[in-house]
Amino acid sequence: MVFKNIFDRRRFGASLVGLALLCASAPLQAQSVEEFYRGKTITMYVGTGENAGVVGAYPHALAQVIRKHIPGHPNVIVTHMPGAGGIKLANYIQSIGPQDGTQWAFITRGFVLAPLLKAPGAQFDPVQFNWIGSPSRSASVGGVWTANTDVRSLADAMRKEVIVGATAPSQDTAVFPNALNRLIGTKFKVITGYSSVPAVDLALQKGEVEGKVGFAYSLLTSGSNASWLTEGKFKVLIQLGLQKASDISPDVPLALDLVKTPEDRAVLEILCAPSAMGYPSFMGAGVPADRVAAIRKAYLDTLRDPQFIELATRQQLEIDYVPPEEIAQTVRNLYAAPKVAIERVKQLVPN
């Protein structure tokens, strides 16, 4: 009996080993996108403060609708992670946040230049990000508050000084006017130190400054600034994109058409390229491809959803979809720019 028990135990143990080997050799069934997202929460991070204007308005509107379009219907929340013009959030998405499709970033487009220009603290590679798309193609522009100056054209701004308000020296509202002074001969006098673009807007209305250069044109067609153009309070002097925008008067010149040399054009193309991205969003490089594809589809489906369109219309948010492939190509082109042009841009963008 003793020997039989020992034999039975050995045979039982061998059976367990065999079962374990069988399980190990059997192919594991992959978890579907729906199974993964069921019960999860997707966090939409906005790389600015809560007073983010259009940059924050899009994700807040998306979060109210997109859940029903994502397999598994996860919860979707919006939170803000400001810092260094978006660098803090980009670093988080690349190196700290989980690469599982639950972290989604929305940052002002200019942040993509940070690693290219060796900005302090920029420890991310935008070429590697999984771009999701942009809801709009708003170009960047510059112009004046008509009550504060008699300048009415770019030619005027080449003859007469125009005081423009800006945030930090390394941000668009300072970089663009300084670049235009160097490359096409404008006479913008840049006053930096304003806490935000809305703070510059307030300075315009109070008469502290005369103009603003390097901001999204959509800010003049939506929200509290929507009356600026229709009431003649603000005059657009220049477009700052890679091509003229269809929703801006063709009489407003494109900066790229005014540069004098191919070298100057290459410099301005680097600075203007981010405007072609609109209001881009992305996930980390390590997110599984099937989850990225699902989020991209849900994103596009949401932009077409009547509920989202109603929200966007109510907030005067434009919808002019930019696909992720186009954004990714823009970023690749940026990082393939001539080194000489990149070095010249570095001189225009202080760290």
NUKOLTI-608708 format. One record per residue (C-alpha): residue in three letters; residue number from 1; x negated, y, z. Coordinates in steps of 0.001 Angstrom, whole numbers, plus 524288, in hexadecimal, padded with zeros to 5 digits. Last residue first. Example, Ala and Ser with C-alpha at 12.3 -4.5 7.8 and 13.67 -1.06 7.14 Angstrom:
BEGIN
  res    n      x      y      z
  Ser    2  7CA9A  7FBDC  81BE4
  Ala    1  7CFF4  7EE6C  81E78
This chain:
BEGIN
  res    n      x      y      z
  Asn  351  7C047  931F4  79FF5
  Pro  350  7C077  93D54  79664
  Val  349  7C71F  93AE4  78947
  Leu  348  7C17C  9436C  77E7F
  Gln  347  7B38D  93E6B  77FB4
  Lys  346  7B898  93088  7802F
  Val  345  7BF96  93322  77354
  Arg  344  7B278  93608  76D09
  Glu  343  7AD0E  9291F  771EA
  Ile  342  7B8DB  921EC  76C79
  Ala  341  7B707  92860  75F37
  Val  340  7A8CA  9240E  75EA2
  Lys  339  7AC9C  91666  762E0
  Pro  338  7B5B7  914EB  75743
  Ala  337  7C349  9101C  75B41
  Ala  336  7C562  9016F  75D2C
  Tyr  335  7CB4F  90352  76AAB
  Leu  334  7D570  90C97  7653B
  Asn  333  7D8C0  90393  759F8
  Arg  332  7DB33  8F874  7637A
  Val  331  7E432  9012C  76B81
  Thr  330  7EC12  90537  75F95
  Gln  329  7ECE4  8F701  75B5E
  Ala  328  7F24C  8F308  768B1
  Ile  327  7FC90  8FDB8  76806
  Glu  326  800D4  8F94C  75A85
  Glu  325  801A6  8EB19  75ED1
  Pro  324  80992  8EF05  76AC1
  Pro  323  81477  8F4E7  7627F
  Val  322  8179B  9038F  76357
  Tyr  321  82641  905A8  764E3
  Asp  320  82C3B  912F3  76226
  Ile  319  835DA  9151F  76D41
  Glu  318  83649  922FD  7728F
  Leu  317  839E6  925D2  780A7
  Gln  316  84432  9306F  7823B
  Gln  315  84799  92B8A  78FE6
  Arg  314  855B2  92854  78C30
  Thr  313  85117  92347  77F1F
  Ala  312  8475B  91A2A  7859C
  Leu  311  85199  914C7  78EEB
  Glu  310  85B49  912D0  783C9
  Ile  309  850D9  90C43  77B8D
  Phe  308  84DC1  90361  78709
  Gln  307  85BE9  8FEDB  78836
  Pro  306  85D35  8FDAB  77973
  Asp  305  8519A  8F423  77939
  Arg  304  8481F  8F6A5  76E0C
  Leu  303  83D08  8FB41  776E2
  Thr  302  8405F  8EFB4  77FA6
  Asp  301  83EC2  8E5DF  774A7
  Leu  300  8315C  8EBBD  771C6
  Tyr  299  82D1D  8EA26  77FE8
  Ala  298  832F9  8DC8A  78112
  Lys  297  82B67  8D86A  774E9
  Arg  296  81EAD  8DDED  77A2F
  Ile  295  82154  8D7BC  78773
  Ala  294  8238E  8CA5A  7815A
  Ala  293  81768  8CB54  778DA
  Val  292  80F24  8CEFE  784A7
  Arg  291  814EA  8C380  78C20
  Asp  290  811BB  8BA1E  78102
  Ala  289  803DE  8BF77  77FEA
  Pro  288  8005A  8BD00  78E23
  Val  287  7FBEC  8C96A  7954F
  Gly  286  7ED19  8C9F7  795FE
  Ala  285  7EB01  8D6E7  78EE0
  Gly  284  7F3AF  8DE48  7984D
  Met  283  8008C  8E469  7945F
  Phe  282  80344  8F08F  78C5F
  Ser  281  80B34  8FCE9  78A70
  Pro  280  809E2  907C5  78078
  Tyr  279  810A1  9150E  78099
  Gly  278  80D9C  919FD  772DB
  Met  277  80229  9123C  76D8F
  Ala  276  7FF49  91B8E  7624D
  Ser  275  7FC37  925F6  76C97
  Pro  274  7F0D3  91D76  77101
  Ala  273  7E9F4  91FC6  763E6
  Cys  272  7E918  92E8F  76525
  Leu  271  7DC61  92F4E  76CE6
  Ile  270  7D597  924FF  764BC
  Glu  269  7DAA6  92B21  7582C
  Leu  268  7D57A  93851  75CAD
  Val  267  7C790  93337  75D72
  Ala  266  7C876  92C4A  75053
  Arg  265  7CDBA  938D0  74A29
  Asp  264  7C240  9409D  74F5A
  Glu  263  7B8E6  936F8  74909
  Pro  262  7C06D  93762  73C3D
  Thr  261  7BE8F  9462D  73C12
  Lys  260  7C725  95261  73C3B
  Val  259  7D25D  94EF6  7452D
  Leu  258  7DFA1  954C0  7419C
  Asp  257  7E72D  94901  73C97
  Leu  256  7E439  94163  74915
  Ala  255  7EAE1  94C21  75108
  Leu  254  7F7DC  949D9  74A3C
  Pro  253  7FE80  95699  746BB
  Val  252  80C5A  95A57  74AFD
  Asp  251  81396  95E0E  73E78
  Pro  250  817FD  94FF3  73CF5
  Ser  249  82115  95247  74896
  Ile  248  81FE9  94740  75264
  Asp  247  828CB  93B45  75213
  Ser  246  82167  93485  7470D
  Ala  245  81471  9351F  74E35
  Lys  244  8087D  938F2  7465D
  Gln  243  7FD90  92F03  74682
  Leu  242  7F2DC  92AA6  74FE1
  Gly  241  7F8B7  93329  75A75
  Leu  240  7F65E  94065  760AC
  Gln  239  80070  94978  75A8C
  Ile  238  7FE8B  95832  75B79
  Leu  237  8054A  96510  75E83
  Val  236  81213  96135  76513
  Lys  235  8196C  96D42  769D2
  Phe  234  82036  96CC5  77702
  Lys  233  82B77  97517  77BEC
  Gly  232  8329B  9751E  76EEC
  Glu  231  83F91  970C1  774AB
  Thr  230  83FDA  963F6  76D15
  Leu  229  8317E  96190  76FBA
  Trp  228  8315F  96345  77E75
  Ser  227  83F07  95DFB  78077
  Ala  226  83ABB  94FD2  781EB
  Asn  225  83139  9532C  78CD4
  Ser  224  839A6  94DB6  797DC
  Gly  223  83A56  94049  791B9
  Ser  222  837A7  93DAD  7837B
  Thr  221  833A5  9447F  776EB
  Leu  220  82804  94C6F  77B67
  Leu  219  82256  9413F  78377
  Ser  218  823B9  93917  7771A
  Tyr  217  81889  940F9  7714F
  Ala  216  80F3C  93A22  77A8E
  Phe  215  8049B  9429A  78087
  Gly  214  7F74C  947A8  77C33
  Val  213  7F7F0  9568C  77C3E
  Lys  212  7FF78  95FB9  78541
  Gly  211  80165  96E4E  783D3
  Glu  210  801AC  97BFA  78965
  Val  209  7FDED  97A22  79790
  Glu  208  8025B  9800A  7A480
  Gly  207  80EF7  98541  79E75
  Lys  206  8180B  97E86  7A81F
  Gln  205  81DFA  97604  79D75
  Leu  204  810AC  971B5  798B6
  Ala  203  80C15  96EF7  7A6A0
  Leu  202  81817  96669  7A89E
  Asp  201  8149C  95E8F  79C97
  Val  200  806B2  95D23  7A196
  Ala  199  80C3D  95786  7AE3A
  Pro  198  81472  94E2C  7A5F4
  Val  197  8078A  949C4  79FB4
  Ser  196  80223  94681  7AD21
  Ser  195  7FA0B  94BD1  7B861
  Tyr  194  7F540  957E1  7B143
  Gly  193  7E692  9599A  7B2D8
  Thr  192  7E24E  95DC2  7A547
  Ile  191  7E32A  96ADB  79E30
  Val  190  7DEEA  96931  7900C
  Lys  189  7DC7A  97503  78772
  Phe  188  7E0AE  97123  779BC
  Lys  187  7D9CF  97867  76EDD
  Thr  186  7DB60  96F52  7633F
  Gly  185  7CFBD  96C79  75A7F
  Ile  184  7D291  95F62  75410
  Leu  183  7C964  955DE  75AC5
  Arg  182  7C448  95C7A  7670B
  Asn  181  7D069  96427  76ACF
  Leu  180  7D8C8  9588A  766EF
  Ala  179  7D0D9  94FCD  76FF6
  Asn  178  7D285  95933  77B62
  Pro  177  7E12B  959EA  778CF
  Phe  176  7E1FA  94B09  7780F
  Val  175  7D9D5  947A1  783FC
  Ala  174  7E0E2  95095  78D85
  Thr  173  7EF01  94C3A  78BDA
  Asp  172  7EA27  93EB5  78824
  Gln  171  7E3B9  93BD0  7953D
  Ser  170  7D526  93C25  79866
  Pro  169  7D51C  94A47  79D14
  Ala  168  7E070  94739  7A663
  Thr  167  7EE12  94D33  7A4F8
  Ala  166  7EF20  957A2  79A98
  Gly  165  7F4CE  96522  79805
  Val  164  7F1FD  96CAA  78B8F
  Ile  163  7ED83  97ABD  78A19
  Val  162  7EDB8  97E95  77BAC
  Glu  161  7E2C2  98702  7764C
  Lys  160  7E55C  98D50  76929
  Arg  159  7E065  98AD5  75B70
  Met  158  7E0B5  97C15  75AB9
  Ala  157  7ED31  97BB7  762CC
  Asp  156  7F38A  984A5  758B1
  Ala  155  7EFDD  97AFB  74DFC
  Leu  154  7F62A  97060  75646
  Ser  153  802CD  977F3  75593
  Arg  152  80BC4  98056  75DEB
  Val  151  802BC  9877F  76739
  Asp  150  80A24  99319  76CFA
  Thr  149  80822  98E08  77AC0
  Asn  148  80F5A  98B80  78794
  Ala  147  81D94  98B81  7831A
  Thr  146  81A7D  981E8  7782A
  Trp  145  8153F  97730  780D9
  Val  144  80ABA  97185  7781E
  Gly  143  80759  96505  770EA
  Gly  142  80056  9580B  77055
  Val  141  804BD  94AD0  76B97
  Ser  140  803B9  93C3E  76E21
  Ala  139  80BDA  932F2  765FB
  Ser  138  8175B  92B23  76B3C
  Arg  137  817CE  91D5E  765BF
  Ser  136  82226  91776  76EAC
  Pro  135  825ED  90B0E  7760E
  Ser  134  8180C  905AE  77665
  Gly  133  813D9  8F78A  77595
  Ile  132  80FCB  8EBCB  77DC1
  Trp  131  800FE  8EC80  77CBB
  Asn  130  7F9D8  8E0A9  78229
  Phe  129  7ED45  8E71A  786A6
  Gln  128  7E015  8E2E6  78148
  Val  127  7DD3E  8EEED  778F7
  Pro  126  7E0AC  8F73B  784CE
  Asp  125  7D450  8F2A6  78BC7
  Phe  124  7D421  8F5CE  79A41
  Gln  123  7CAAB  8FACA  7A476
  Ala  122  7CC9F  9097B  7A2FB
  Gly  121  7C713  90E52  7AFE6
  Pro  120  7BFAE  919CF  7AA40
  Ala  119  7C36A  91CA3  79C0E
  Lys  118  7BA5B  915E2  79269
  Leu  117  7C067  91C95  78686
  Leu  116  7C556  90FE7  780AE
  Pro  115  7C958  90B15  78E37
  Ala  114  7D20A  9171B  79067
  Leu  113  7D7A7  9188C  782AE
  Val  112  7E307  90F51  78536
  Phe  111  7E79A  91836  7904E
  Gly  110  7ECA7  92222  7866F
  Arg  109  7F950  91A8E  784A7
  Thr  108  7FFAC  91E09  79179
  Ile  107  8016B  9111F  79891
  Phe  106  80BFD  9069D  7996F
  Ala  105  8071D  8F9AF  79EF7
  Trp  104  80DF2  8EC7F  7A095
  Gln  103  80AE1  8E2C0  7AB68
  Thr  102  812ED  8D629  7AC51
  Gly  101  80D48  8D000  7A00C
  Asp  100  80417  8C65A  7A6A2
  Gln   99  7F6F2  8CD17  7A6DF
  Pro   98  7F825  8D10C  7B51A
  Gly   97  7F389  8DEDF  7B82E
  Ile   96  7E56C  8E178  7BBD5
  Ser   95  7DC95  8E1ED  7AFDF
  Gln   94  7E37E  8E693  7A3A0
  Ile   93  7F067  8EB9C  7A902
  Tyr   92  7E9CB  8F220  7B495
  Asn   91  7DF6D  8F8AE  7AC41
  Ala   90  7EA12  8FE16  7A35B
  Leu   89  7F187  90303  7AF40
  Lys   88  7E5ED  90A6D  7B4E6
  Ile   87  7E1EF  90FB7  7A79A
  Gly   86  7EF54  915C5  7A541
  Gly   85  7EB0A  923F9  7A5C0
  Ala   84  7E22B  921E1  7B15F
  Gly   83  7ECD4  91CBB  7BA72
  Pro   82  7FB5F  91A7C  7BAAB
  Met   81  80165  90D31  7BDEF
  His   80  8101A  90EC2  7BD01
  Thr   79  81A88  90459  7BEBE
  Val   78  8255C  8FF10  7B62B
  Ile   77  82CE3  8F289  7B8EA
  Val   76  831A5  8E753  7B06F
  Asn   75  83834  8DB28  7B600
  Pro   74  83679  8CF33  7AD82
  His   73  840C7  8CAE5  7A389
  Gly   72  83B8B  8BD29  7A0B5
  Pro   71  838A5  8C0ED  792A6
  Ile   70  837A1  8CFCD  79199
  His   69  842B4  8D6EE  78A8D
  Lys   68  84BAD  8D839  79658
  Arg   67  840C2  8DE4A  79E4E
  Ile   66  83E31  8E8BF  79401
  Val   65  84963  8F1D1  79781
  Gln   64  8470F  8F9DD  7A3CC
  Ala   63  8385A  8F7EB  7A35F
  Leu   62  837CE  8FDE8  795C8
  Ala   61  83D5D  90AD3  79AB2
  His   60  83349  90BE4  7A599
  Pro   59  828D3  90771  79C0B
  Tyr   58  82C61  9126A  79271
  Ala   57  82DDE  91D50  79C6A
  Gly   56  82055  91B63  7A232
  Val   55  818A6  92022  7966C
  Val   54  82398  929B3  79312
  Gly   53  8218C  9319A  79F75
  Ala   52  81808  92BA9  7A91E
  Asn   51  81CB1  9324D  7B58A
  Glu   50  81B08  92552  7BC8D
  Gly   49  80C5E  92638  7BB1B
  Thr   48  80574  9201D  7AF93
  Gly   47  8011D  91294  7AB44
  Val   46  80ECC  90CCE  7AB04
  Tyr   45  80EFF  8FE97  7AF5C
  Met   44  81A43  8F607  7AAEA
  Thr   43  81B27  8EADA  7B484
  Ile   42  8213A  8DE39  7AFBB
  Thr   41  827D3  8D666  7BA7B
  Lys   40  82950  8C799  7BA41
  Gly   39  8355E  8BF3A  7BD0A
  Arg   38  83582  8B97B  7AF4B
  Tyr   37  829A0  8BEFF  7A837
  Phe   36  821E3  8B25F  7A7A5
  Glu   35  82D36  8A973  7A42A
  Glu   34  83181  8B26A  79918
  Val   33  823BB  8B35B  793BF
  Ser   32  822DB  8A48C  793B2
  Gln   31  819DD  89D1C  79CCE
  Ala   30  81152  893B8  79529
  Gln   29  813E3  8852A  7971C
  Leu   28  80779  87EBB  79BB6
  Pro   27  80242  8742D  79294
  Ala   26  8011F  866AE  79910
  Ser   25  7F330  862C9  79CB0
  Ala   24  7F413  867DA  7AA83
  Cys   23  80141  86167  7AC9D
  Leu   22  7FC1F  85444  7A7FD
  Leu   21  7EFFE  8558F  7B067
  Ala   20  7F869  85863  7BC4C
  Leu   19  80126  84CCA  7B967
  Gly   18  7F55C  843DA  7B81D
  Val   17  7EFE1  848BF  7C501
  Leu   16  7FD01  846A1  7CB95
  Ser   15  7FDFC  838C0  7C609
  Ala   14  7F047  835BE  7CAC5
  Gly   13  7F459  839DE  7D86E
  Phe   12  80048  83110  7D7D5
  Arg   11  7F7CD  82591  7D35C
  Arg   10  7EE30  8283A  7DE5E
  Arg    9  7F92B  8290A  7E848
  Asp    8  7FF31  81C85  7E314
  Phe    7  7F20D  81597  7E3DB
  Ile    6  7EFF9  81A23  7F1D7
  Asn    5  7FD9E  815A8  7F562
  Lys    4  7FB4A  80878  7EF00
  Phe    3  7EE64  80690  7F651
  Val    2  7F50E  80940  80340
  Met    1  80000  80000  80000
